[in-house]
């Protein structure tokens, strides 16, 4: 069984609640003008993975 090493750090303190987080709207991001930087950014964003579970 996996035990998250950050469990103690990320726990809520007694008497606190999670804040309400509004739904975020998609940003209209323009690619950087520099072609190499734009390529790197596109590649990085293609490999981003967020696992919320």
Number of C-alpha atoms within 10 A of each C-alpha: 3 4 6 8 8 8 9 8 8 9 8 11 8 6 5 7 8 6 6 6 6 6 6 6 6 6 6 6 6 7 12 13 8 8 10 10 12 14 12 12 13 13 11 10 9 9 8 8 7 6 5 4 3
